[in-house]
Amino acid sequence: MNSVVSPPSNDSNGGADFEVRPRTRSLRRALWAALAVAFLVVVAVLFFHGRYAKRAAPPQIADTHSSAMRTLRLKGMTAAVEARSIQAPLIAGAQVGTLTITKMVPSGTRVKQGDLLVEFDRQAQLRDSIDKQAQSEDENEKVIEEQAKEAAARASDETAMTQAEDALSKAKLEMEKVETMSRIDAEKAQEDLDEAKATLAQLKETFDLKRKAAQASIRILEIQRDRTRETMQHAQANSALMQIHAPIDGIVGEVQEGDQVRPGVPFMQVVDPAVMEVHVPVNQEDLLGLKLGEKAQVHLDAYSDLVFDGKLESIDPMGTPGDFSSKLRHFSATFSIKGHDPRLMPDLSAAVDVGDGSRGGPG
């Protein structure tokens, strides 16, 4: 009968291996758990530190010296520095409703100072001038004739006064002989003396009255002549006013031949396009960033290829109230334009760039 032999048992060694393996595993687990907790703590610290730093960081201030930030664009209209309004002439001494243009230079024509711009219908003034001149000459002849009559009447009256004075002197001499005369002759001599005195006194009195009457009559004729002559001169002046000449070198505006305009009303302009400027409205907020003499860049909306150098010349100190609030005001600024181009004309829409970002274009 075979017997089963059991392997030898070693209780001391087998118990030690059984106990060491579980302990090693537990230490490893604890180490990994500690590392995980430490990693989470570090991540949390970094996260909260980043958020705190972002909140505590001061806000970034934009670079005001940046050309893009400092460029201010303003919109306005071009205008000529030197321009003259041409108005229809006022007709002196006549009631005229409208004036008809009979001749004028074409619109856009460049003219020199003194060139004929426009001529109105002046036939009525020419006829009136001729008629009044003839009437004035007739009335002047009447004055001369009346003056001649007065001169002859004056000479006749002066002769009569001289004869009366001689008669008086003769009567006085006769009275010196009264003692040697008879009574009848003495009375007759006295009558002659009295008559001579009365005649001379009457001639002297009527002489002055006749001179005053004659001068009044002549003066009336002179007044009529002078009025007619004044009317003639008005007609001649009005005829000259029917032709208007250019006050300056420049370009004329738009008017058509045959148009009718009212006297004294401006109807065209002559502008000198050699020196131009831009008028722009500026709101109260943008006004603080503008300085006199500051450089600018002028663009024409109608011609995108045209760019001019500009400079802020003036700002109107008296602003106008805004459309939505009376406390916000708008101011008018004027920029000069450097350079010239045939396309640069008045009343063109323009944009003005002001600031470090504006660089002058070709003038």
LUMROMAR-13863 format. One record per residue (C-alpha): residue in three letters; x, y, z; residue number from 1; chain. Coordinates in steps of 0.001 Angstrom, whole numbers. Last residue first. Layout:
// LUMROMAR-13863
- ALA; X; Y; Z; NUM; A .
...
***
This chain:
// LUMROMAR-13863
- GLY; -1034; 119438; -54804; 363; A .
- PRO; -46; 115872; -54371; 362; A .
- GLY; -1196; 114413; -51105; 361; A .
- GLY; -355; 115544; -47633; 360; A .
- ARG; -335; 112990; -44912; 359; A .
- SER; -3123; 112567; -42408; 358; A .
- GLY; -2512; 109874; -39799; 357; A .
- ASP; -1131; 112303; -37264; 356; A .
- GLY; -4452; 114186; -37240; 355; A .
- VAL; -7089; 115734; -39495; 354; A .
- ASP; -8712; 114076; -42508; 353; A .
- VAL; -10935; 116479; -44473; 352; A .
- ALA; -13652; 115119; -46761; 351; A .
- ALA; -15024; 117236; -49601; 350; A .
- SER; -18329; 117903; -51360; 349; A .
- LEU; -17828; 120414; -54162; 348; A .
- ASP; -19390; 123886; -53937; 347; A .
- PRO; -16387; 125730; -55403; 346; A .
- MET; -14058; 124164; -57995; 345; A .
- LEU; -11040; 121871; -57915; 344; A .
- ARG; -11263; 120130; -61265; 343; A .
- PRO; -8721; 122469; -62857; 342; A .
- ASP; -6270; 121525; -60068; 341; A .
- HIS; -4593; 123732; -57517; 340; A .
- GLY; -2187; 123473; -54604; 339; A .
- LYS; -2525; 123931; -50865; 338; A .
- ILE; -6067; 124020; -49560; 337; A .
- SER; -6970; 126114; -46507; 336; A .
- PHE; -9207; 124615; -43840; 335; A .
- THR; -12064; 126595; -42298; 334; A .
- ALA; -13982; 125424; -39229; 333; A .
- SER; -17635; 126105; -38404; 332; A .
- PHE; -18794; 125149; -34929; 331; A .
- HIS; -21639; 122938; -33737; 330; A .
- ARG; -23189; 123133; -30301; 329; A .
- LEU; -24476; 120627; -27773; 328; A .
- LYS; -26421; 122349; -24987; 327; A .
- SER; -29293; 123223; -27331; 326; A .
- SER; -29967; 119539; -27875; 325; A .
- PHE; -31315; 117507; -30800; 324; A .
- ASP; -30484; 119643; -33839; 323; A .
- GLY; -27421; 121224; -32296; 322; A .
- PRO; -27156; 124853; -31245; 321; A .
- THR; -24836; 127046; -33341; 320; A .
- GLY; -21283; 127913; -32376; 319; A .
- MET; -19770; 131368; -32066; 318; A .
- PRO; -15988; 130974; -31924; 317; A .
- ASP; -15789; 130188; -35662; 316; A .
- ILE; -12641; 128152; -36113; 315; A .
- SER; -9780; 129347; -38315; 314; A .
- GLU; -6902; 128280; -40562; 313; A .
- LEU; -6711; 124507; -40186; 312; A .
- LYS; -4234; 123392; -42814; 311; A .
- GLY; -4568; 121411; -46017; 310; A .
- ASP; -2556; 119218; -48362; 309; A .
- PHE; -4529; 118038; -51359; 308; A .
- VAL; -5800; 114675; -52616; 307; A .
- LEU; -7422; 114168; -56008; 306; A .
- ASP; -7755; 110552; -57154; 305; A .
- SER; -11201; 110122; -55594; 304; A .
- TYR; -12668; 112882; -57727; 303; A .
- ALA; -16319; 113601; -56871; 302; A .
- ASP; -15802; 113066; -53145; 301; A .
- LEU; -12838; 115426; -53080; 300; A .
- HIS; -10220; 114589; -50461; 299; A .
- VAL; -8385; 117102; -48268; 298; A .
- GLN; -5585; 116037; -45939; 297; A .
- ALA; -4851; 117998; -42800; 296; A .
- LYS; -2093; 119790; -40947; 295; A .
- GLU; -2841; 121630; -37722; 294; A .
- GLY; -2358; 125403; -37873; 293; A .
- LEU; -5086; 126039; -35340; 292; A .
- LYS; -5614; 123037; -33099; 291; A .
- LEU; -8435; 120511; -33194; 290; A .
- GLY; -9027; 117737; -30643; 289; A .
- LEU; -11390; 119741; -28442; 288; A .
- LEU; -13611; 120528; -31438; 287; A .
- ASP; -14401; 116844; -31917; 286; A .
- GLU; -16718; 116846; -28884; 285; A .
- GLN; -18482; 120120; -29718; 284; A .
- ASN; -19331; 119105; -33254; 283; A .
- VAL; -17399; 120441; -36237; 282; A .
- PRO; -19027; 121799; -39402; 281; A .
- VAL; -16681; 122032; -42400; 280; A .
- HIS; -15735; 124884; -44742; 279; A .
- VAL; -13019; 123982; -47228; 278; A .
- GLU; -10675; 126450; -48920; 277; A .
- MET; -9618; 127506; -52402; 276; A .
- VAL; -7073; 129863; -53948; 275; A .
- ALA; -6677; 129710; -57747; 274; A .
- PRO; -10397; 129133; -58237; 273; A .
- ASP; -11153; 132892; -58409; 272; A .
- VAL; -14916; 133184; -58373; 271; A .
- VAL; -17263; 135367; -60404; 270; A .
- GLN; -20825; 134906; -59270; 269; A .
- MET; -24307; 135109; -60749; 268; A .
- PHE; -27862; 136311; -60091; 267; A .
- PRO; -27638; 138719; -57173; 266; A .
- VAL; -30912; 140740; -56920; 265; A .
- GLY; -30768; 144560; -57248; 264; A .
- PRO; -33068; 144669; -60259; 263; A .
- ARG; -35079; 141448; -60802; 262; A .
- VAL; -33833; 138857; -63242; 261; A .
- GLN; -35071; 137686; -66621; 260; A .
- ASP; -33299; 134968; -68562; 259; A .
- GLY; -32895; 135550; -72313; 258; A .
- GLU; -29275; 134461; -72331; 257; A .
- GLN; -28701; 131790; -69696; 256; A .
- VAL; -27033; 132157; -66315; 255; A .
- GLU; -24581; 129820; -64570; 254; A .
- GLY; -21454; 131086; -62853; 253; A .
- VAL; -18407; 132938; -64134; 252; A .
- ILE; -14770; 131915; -63651; 251; A .
- GLY; -12046; 134201; -62330; 250; A .
- ASP; -10141; 137444; -62624; 249; A .
- ILE; -11874; 140189; -60682; 248; A .
- PRO; -14649; 142805; -61042; 247; A .
- ALA; -15855; 141351; -64364; 246; A .
- HIS; -17878; 143872; -66366; 245; A .
- ILE; -21607; 144533; -66301; 244; A .
- GLN; -23364; 146318; -69180; 243; A .
- MET; -26907; 147493; -68464; 242; A .
- LEU; -25392; 149882; -65956; 241; A .
- ALA; -24232; 152120; -68833; 240; A .
- SER; -27810; 152491; -70035; 239; A .
- ASN; -28899; 153275; -66515; 238; A .
- ALA; -26247; 155994; -66324; 237; A .
- GLN; -27471; 157490; -69613; 236; A .
- ALA; -31077; 157303; -68435; 235; A .
- HIS; -30146; 158881; -65113; 234; A .
- GLN; -28293; 161630; -66994; 233; A .
- MET; -31377; 162293; -69129; 232; A .
- THR; -33555; 162433; -66030; 231; A .
- GLU; -31126; 164917; -64512; 230; A .
- ARG; -31236; 167022; -67694; 229; A .
- THR; -35026; 167007; -67602; 228; A .
- ARG; -34954; 168071; -64002; 227; A .
- ASP; -32356; 170754; -64755; 226; A .
- ARG; -34423; 172164; -67626; 225; A .
- GLN; -37580; 172296; -65537; 224; A .
- ILE; -35660; 173950; -62719; 223; A .
- GLU; -34088; 176431; -65151; 222; A .
- LEU; -37496; 177345; -66578; 221; A .
- ILE; -38816; 177986; -63106; 220; A .
- ARG; -35708; 180027; -62286; 219; A .
- ILE; -36226; 182211; -65348; 218; A .
- SER; -39763; 183042; -64246; 217; A .
- ALA; -38609; 183747; -60720; 216; A .
- GLN; -35761; 185926; -61980; 215; A .
- ALA; -38180; 187918; -64173; 214; A .
- ALA; -40576; 188451; -61301; 213; A .
- LYS; -37774; 189550; -58975; 212; A .
- ARG; -36339; 191948; -61586; 211; A .
- LYS; -39787; 193427; -62347; 210; A .
- LEU; -40417; 194020; -58656; 209; A .
- ASP; -37045; 195740; -58233; 208; A .
- PHE; -37666; 198065; -61181; 207; A .
- THR; -41260; 198693; -60138; 206; A .
- GLU; -40112; 200491; -56988; 205; A .
- LYS; -37346; 202472; -58673; 204; A .
- LEU; -39629; 203469; -61552; 203; A .
- GLN; -42342; 204555; -59118; 202; A .
- ALA; -39911; 206724; -57127; 201; A .
- LEU; -38567; 208306; -60323; 200; A .
- THR; -42070; 209108; -61595; 199; A .
- ALA; -43166; 210504; -58259; 198; A .
- LYS; -40137; 212790; -57994; 197; A .
- ALA; -40558; 214019; -61605; 196; A .
- GLU; -44276; 214691; -61022; 195; A .
- ASP; -43578; 216708; -57890; 194; A .
- LEU; -40967; 218791; -59721; 193; A .
- ASP; -43234; 219391; -62713; 192; A .
- GLU; -46064; 220451; -60407; 191; A .
- GLN; -43759; 222891; -58650; 190; A .
- ALA; -42666; 224370; -61991; 189; A .
- LYS; -46329; 224808; -63003; 188; A .
- GLU; -47083; 226566; -59721; 187; A .
- ALA; -44119; 228925; -60264; 186; A .
- ASP; -45167; 229581; -63837; 185; A .
- ILE; -48663; 230551; -62679; 184; A .
- ARG; -47348; 232812; -59920; 183; A .
- SER; -44929; 234533; -62196; 182; A .
- MET; -41365; 233582; -62112; 181; A .
- THR; -38366; 235461; -60727; 180; A .
- GLU; -38695; 233944; -57285; 179; A .
- VAL; -39278; 230473; -58789; 178; A .
- LYS; -35894; 230426; -60431; 177; A .
- GLU; -34474; 227719; -58105; 176; A .
- MET; -37537; 225694; -58895; 175; A .
- GLU; -36429; 225385; -62492; 174; A .
- LEU; -33167; 223765; -61362; 173; A .
- LYS; -35124; 221238; -59307; 172; A .
- ALA; -37270; 220386; -62296; 171; A .
- LYS; -34151; 219751; -64389; 170; A .
- SER; -32722; 217397; -61768; 169; A .
- LEU; -36004; 215537; -61616; 168; A .
- ALA; -36134; 215218; -65392; 167; A .
- ASP; -32583; 213889; -65420; 166; A .
- GLU; -33481; 211314; -62719; 165; A .
- ALA; -36536; 210291; -64713; 164; A .
- GLN; -34394; 209888; -67835; 163; A .
- THR; -31951; 207681; -65920; 162; A .
- MET; -34813; 205646; -64524; 161; A .
- ALA; -36216; 205145; -68013; 160; A .
- THR; -32823; 203994; -69250; 159; A .
- GLU; -32547; 201503; -66322; 158; A .
- ASP; -35996; 200211; -67189; 157; A .
- SER; -35014; 199662; -70807; 156; A .
- ALA; -31751; 197934; -69819; 155; A .
- ARG; -33639; 195666; -67422; 154; A .
- ALA; -36198; 194803; -70060; 153; A .
- ALA; -33435; 193907; -72536; 152; A .
- ALA; -31653; 191699; -69957; 151; A .
- GLU; -34942; 190075; -68996; 150; A .
- LYS; -35682; 189238; -72582; 149; A .
- ALA; -32222; 187720; -73004; 148; A .
- GLN; -32664; 185631; -69845; 147; A .
- GLU; -35994; 184404; -71164; 146; A .
- GLU; -34385; 183363; -74430; 145; A .
- ILE; -31541; 181572; -72656; 144; A .
- VAL; -33985; 179733; -70399; 143; A .
- LYS; -36137; 178781; -73360; 142; A .
- GLU; -33072; 177473; -75185; 141; A .
- ASN; -32260; 175338; -72127; 140; A .
- GLU; -35748; 173937; -72261; 139; A .
- ASP; -35253; 172863; -75840; 138; A .
- GLU; -31847; 171297; -75072; 137; A .
- SER; -33295; 169408; -72116; 136; A .
- GLN; -36101; 168067; -74262; 135; A .
- ALA; -33625; 166791; -76849; 134; A .
- GLN; -31521; 165132; -74133; 133; A .
- LYS; -34610; 163713; -72500; 132; A .
- ASP; -35667; 161997; -75699; 131; A .
- ILE; -32184; 160594; -76383; 130; A .
- SER; -31773; 159266; -72821; 129; A .
- ASP; -35272; 157798; -72788; 128; A .
- ARG; -34597; 156003; -76047; 127; A .
- LEU; -31290; 154636; -74704; 126; A .
- GLN; -32882; 153572; -71417; 125; A .
- ALA; -35699; 151746; -73208; 124; A .
- GLN; -33260; 150003; -75546; 123; A .
- ARG; -31122; 148751; -72648; 122; A .
- ASP; -31752; 145004; -72767; 121; A .
- PHE; -29192; 143590; -70366; 120; A .
- GLU; -25521; 142892; -71054; 119; A .
- VAL; -23454; 140318; -69207; 118; A .
- LEU; -19836; 139565; -68376; 117; A .
- LEU; -17790; 142126; -70325; 116; A .
- ASP; -14123; 141811; -69370; 115; A .
- GLY; -12798; 144337; -66852; 114; A .
- GLN; -10888; 141833; -64706; 113; A .
- LYS; -10108; 138788; -66778; 112; A .
- VAL; -12491; 135978; -67583; 111; A .
- ARG; -12488; 132166; -67433; 110; A .
- THR; -15688; 130862; -68958; 109; A .
- GLY; -17610; 128365; -66841; 108; A .
- SER; -20995; 129607; -68017; 107; A .
- PRO; -20914; 131209; -71434; 106; A .
- VAL; -20309; 134995; -71676; 105; A .
- MET; -23401; 137165; -71743; 104; A .
- LYS; -25770; 138965; -74107; 103; A .
- THR; -29448; 139899; -74133; 102; A .
- ILE; -30363; 139408; -70482; 101; A .
- THR; -33812; 140787; -69737; 100; A .
- LEU; -34403; 142958; -66693; 99; A .
- THR; -37462; 142633; -64499; 98; A .
- GLY; -40011; 144839; -62774; 97; A .
- VAL; -38662; 148258; -63753; 96; A .
- GLN; -39913; 151438; -62094; 95; A .
- ALA; -37589; 154204; -63223; 94; A .
- GLY; -35629; 157049; -61623; 93; A .
- ALA; -32492; 155027; -61075; 92; A .
- ILE; -32494; 151435; -62370; 91; A .
- LEU; -30802; 149145; -59859; 90; A .
- PRO; -28414; 146836; -61679; 89; A .
- ALA; -28716; 143027; -61469; 88; A .
- GLN; -26320; 141572; -58986; 87; A .
- ILE; -22918; 139961; -59456; 86; A .
- SER; -21518; 138255; -56379; 85; A .
- ARG; -17754; 138369; -56042; 84; A .
- ALA; -15536; 135495; -54930; 83; A .
- GLU; -12094; 135357; -53333; 82; A .
- VAL; -11357; 132491; -50944; 81; A .
- ALA; -13293; 130118; -53159; 80; A .
- ALA; -15357; 127446; -51446; 79; A .
- THR; -15209; 123681; -50975; 78; A .
- MET; -17887; 121942; -48946; 77; A .
- GLY; -17706; 119913; -45745; 76; A .
- LYS; -17191; 116527; -44131; 75; A .
- LEU; -14759; 115895; -41279; 74; A .
- ARG; -12599; 112844; -40690; 73; A .
- LEU; -10501; 112662; -37538; 72; A .
- THR; -7237; 110666; -37538; 71; A .
- ARG; -5941; 110172; -33988; 70; A .
- MET; -6771; 106471; -33619; 69; A .
- ALA; -5310; 105399; -36983; 68; A .
- SER; -2159; 107444; -36469; 67; A .
- SER; -1521; 105866; -33102; 66; A .
- HIS; -389; 108490; -30641; 65; A .
- THR; -3456; 107948; -28522; 64; A .
- ASP; -2235; 104417; -27787; 63; A .
- ALA; -5236; 102818; -26197; 62; A .
- ILE; -5040; 102381; -22454; 61; A .
- GLN; -5078; 98751; -21228; 60; A .
- PRO; -7232; 98260; -18145; 59; A .
- PRO; -5345; 97573; -14904; 58; A .
- ALA; -4732; 93866; -13954; 57; A .
- ALA; -6546; 92897; -10751; 56; A .
- ARG; -9254; 90913; -12489; 55; A .
- LYS; -6848; 89046; -14759; 54; A .
- ALA; -4470; 88384; -11887; 53; A .
- TYR; -7308; 86984; -9797; 52; A .
- ARG; -8407; 84668; -12587; 51; A .
- GLY; -4881; 83427; -13168; 50; A .
- HIS; -4292; 82824; -9462; 49; A .
- PHE; -7548; 80884; -9228; 48; A .
- PHE; -6514; 78566; -12033; 47; A .
- LEU; -2910; 78164; -10897; 46; A .
- VAL; -3982; 77287; -7366; 45; A .
- ALA; -6606; 74849; -8652; 44; A .
- VAL; -4081; 73121; -10902; 43; A .
- VAL; -1568; 72856; -8052; 42; A .
- VAL; -4203; 71425; -5723; 41; A .
- LEU; -5325; 68928; -8348; 40; A .
- PHE; -1734; 67790; -8871; 39; A .
- ALA; -1203; 67420; -5103; 38; A .
- VAL; -4366; 65330; -4815; 37; A .
- ALA; -3258; 63105; -7672; 36; A .
- LEU; 205; 62677; -6174; 35; A .
- ALA; -1290; 61791; -2826; 34; A .
- ALA; -3594; 59206; -4427; 33; A .
- TRP; -700; 57739; -6327; 32; A .
- LEU; 1332; 57403; -3133; 31; A .
- ALA; -1604; 55875; -1231; 30; A .
- ARG; -2100; 53305; -3953; 29; A .
- ARG; 1564; 52434; -3986; 28; A .
- LEU; 1628; 52054; -248; 27; A .
- SER; -1390; 49749; -303; 26; A .
- ARG; 173; 47514; -2935; 25; A .
- THR; 3329; 47173; -989; 24; A .
- ARG; 1383; 46171; 2151; 23; A .
- PRO; -589; 43487; 327; 22; A .
- ARG; 2620; 41858; -966; 21; A .
- VAL; 4479; 41825; 2344; 20; A .
- GLU; 1936; 39634; 4407; 19; A .
- PHE; 1683; 36668; 2105; 18; A .
- ASP; 5395; 36607; 1552; 17; A .
- ALA; 6016; 36432; 5321; 16; A .
- GLY; 3497; 33636; 5960; 15; A .
- GLY; 5164; 31374; 3394; 14; A .
- ASN; 8587; 31814; 4949; 13; A .
- SER; 7618; 30797; 8529; 12; A .
- ASP; 5165; 28098; 7711; 11; A .
- ASN; 7613; 26008; 5702; 10; A .
- SER; 5744; 22894; 4841; 9; A .
- PRO; 7416; 19792; 3492; 8; A .
- PRO; 5673; 18253; 689; 7; A .
- SER; 3134; 15534; 1619; 6; A .
- VAL; 4007; 11916; 982; 5; A .
- VAL; 1119; 9780; 97; 4; A .
- SER; 1478; 6141; 1147; 3; A .
- ASN; 1524; 3139; -1167; 2; A .
- MET; 0; 0; 0; 1; A .
***
